[in-house]
C-alpha cells in the first residue's frame, strides 16, 4: 500500500471486502436452509455477518476522517 492511498480509497477497498463477505453470508444461509443439519453453516454465517458489519463501520469511519481532513474548518 502506498502513502498516496487516501482514506477514501482504503474505504473503497474495505467496501469491496465487505461485499465479498455479504455474498459468502448468503451462500452460508442457503446451505443452512437447504440442510437442516448444517448448524455449523448458520453459526458461521452469523460470524461472517458480524465481520461484515465491522468492515462497514471501519469504512464509514475512514470516509468521515478523510472528509474531515479536507475540511479547513474541521
C-alpha positions as CSV (number, residue, x, y, z in Angstrom):
1,X,0.0,0.0,0.0
2,X,1.5,3.3,-1.0
3,X,1.4,6.5,1.0
4,X,-0.7,8.1,-1.8
5,X,-3.7,6.0,-0.9
6,X,-6.3,8.3,0.5
7,X,-8.6,7.2,3.3
8,X,-11.5,7.1,0.9
9,X,-9.6,4.7,-1.4
10,X,-8.9,2.5,1.6
11,X,-12.6,2.7,2.5
12,X,-13.5,1.6,-1.0
13,X,-11.2,-1.5,-0.7
14,X,-12.9,-2.3,2.6
15,X,-16.3,-1.9,1.0
16,X,-15.3,-4.5,-1.7
17,X,-14.2,-6.9,1.0
18,X,-17.5,-6.3,2.9
19,X,-19.4,-7.1,-0.3
20,X,-17.5,-10.4,-0.6
21,X,-18.4,-11.3,3.0
22,X,-22.1,-10.4,2.3
23,X,-22.0,-12.8,-0.7
24,X,-20.4,-15.5,1.5
25,X,-23.0,-14.9,4.1
26,X,-25.8,-15.5,1.6
27,X,-24.2,-18.7,0.5
28,X,-24.0,-19.9,4.1
29,X,-27.6,-19.1,4.7
30,X,-28.6,-21.1,1.6
31,X,-26.6,-24.0,2.9
32,X,-28.2,-23.8,6.3
33,X,-31.7,-23.7,4.8
34,X,-31.0,-26.5,2.4
35,X,-29.6,-28.8,5.0
36,X,-31.3,-28.5,8.4
37,X,-28.4,-30.5,9.9
38,X,-25.9,-27.8,8.9
39,X,-25.9,-26.0,12.2
40,X,-22.3,-25.0,11.5
41,X,-23.3,-23.1,8.4
42,X,-25.7,-21.0,10.4
43,X,-23.2,-20.2,13.1
44,X,-20.5,-19.3,10.5
45,X,-23.0,-17.1,8.8
46,X,-23.5,-15.1,12.0
47,X,-19.8,-14.7,12.4
48,X,-19.3,-13.6,8.8
49,X,-22.2,-11.1,9.2
50,X,-20.6,-9.6,12.3
51,X,-17.3,-9.3,10.4
52,X,-19.1,-7.5,7.5
53,X,-20.7,-5.1,9.9
54,X,-17.4,-4.3,11.4
55,X,-16.0,-3.6,8.0
56,X,-18.9,-1.3,7.2
57,X,-18.2,0.6,10.4
58,X,-14.5,0.9,9.5
59,X,-15.3,2.2,6.0
60,X,-17.6,4.8,7.5
61,X,-15.0,5.9,9.9
62,X,-12.4,6.3,7.2
63,X,-14.7,8.2,5.0
64,X,-15.5,10.6,7.8
65,X,-11.9,11.0,8.7
66,X,-11.0,11.7,5.0
67,X,-13.8,14.2,4.7
68,X,-12.8,15.9,8.0
69,X,-9.1,16.1,6.9
70,X,-10.1,18.0,3.8
71,X,-12.3,20.4,5.7
72,X,-10.3,23.6,6.7
73,X,-12.9,24.4,9.3
74,X,-12.9,20.9,10.8
